[in-house]
Amino acid sequence: MTFTPRERFIYHAATLMTLEFLNRKRSKSVTTMSQKKTFDLISLFLKNRCRKLTRDDVDKIYDDIEEEVLLSGPVFDMAKKPKEKKEDWR
């Protein structure tokens, strides 16, 4: 089974975003990619790996990713909280 064009685009976009995030976290001295460079790479993915996606498809995917990030925020916030001690019920 192979990825659909939508899945392929999400994979490449997520990988690109993750690498950018890790570069920023690793060192403040590492120059992060410019917005133009990011756009150029995404355009390259679209041209070579996701040719069937339209501009509307890409906009919808970005909206879906943004919605998922916003809805996932509370889950990540819960993971950051220290675990509460459970009371012994015996």
C-alpha positions in Angstrom: 0.0 0.0 0.0 1.3 3.5 -0.8 0.4 6.9 0.6 -2.2 9.0 -1.0 -1.1 12.4 -2.3 -2.7 14.0 0.8 -0.9 11.6 3.2 2.4 12.2 1.3 2.0 16.0 1.7 1.2 15.7 5.4 4.2 13.5 5.9 6.6 15.9 4.2 5.1 19.0 5.8 5.2 17.4 9.3 8.8 16.3 8.7 9.8 19.7 7.6 8.1 21.4 10.6 9.6 18.9 13.0 13.1 19.5 11.7 12.6 23.2 11.9 11.4 22.9 15.5 14.3 20.7 16.5 16.8 23.1 14.9 15.4 25.9 17.0 15.4 23.9 20.2 18.9 22.5 19.7 20.7 25.8 19.5 19.8 29.4 19.4 22.8 30.0 17.2 21.5 27.7 14.4 19.8 29.8 11.7 16.3 28.6 11.1 14.9 28.3 7.7 13.4 31.4 6.2 9.7 31.5 5.3 10.7 31.6 1.7 12.9 28.5 2.0 10.1 26.6 3.7 7.7 27.7 1.0 10.2 26.6 -1.7 10.6 23.2 -0.1 6.8 22.7 0.2 6.4 23.8 -3.4 9.1 21.2 -4.4 7.2 18.5 -2.5 4.0 19.5 -4.3 5.6 19.6 -7.7 7.4 16.2 -7.4 5.6 14.1 -4.8 2.0 15.4 -4.6 1.2 16.6 -8.1 -2.5 15.7 -7.9 -3.1 18.1 -5.0 -4.8 21.4 -5.9 -4.2 24.7 -4.1 -7.6 24.2 -2.4 -6.5 20.7 -1.3 -3.4 22.2 0.3 -5.3 25.0 2.0 -7.8 22.4 3.4 -4.9 20.2 4.7 -3.3 23.2 6.4 -6.7 24.1 8.0 -7.1 20.5 9.2 -3.5 20.4 10.6 -4.1 23.7 12.4 -7.4 22.5 13.9 -5.7 19.3 15.1 -2.9 21.2 16.7 -5.3 23.5 18.5 -7.5 20.6 19.7 -4.4 18.6 20.8 -3.1 21.4 23.0 -4.9 20.3 26.2 -3.5 16.8 25.7 0.0 18.1 25.7 -0.7 20.3 28.6 -1.9 17.3 30.6 1.3 15.4 29.8 3.4 18.3 31.2 1.6 18.3 34.6 3.3 16.3 37.3 1.4 13.1 38.1 -0.8 13.4 41.1 -0.4 10.9 43.9 -3.2 8.5 44.0 -4.8 8.0 47.3 -4.7 4.5 48.8 -8.2 3.2 49.0 -7.4 0.3 51.2 
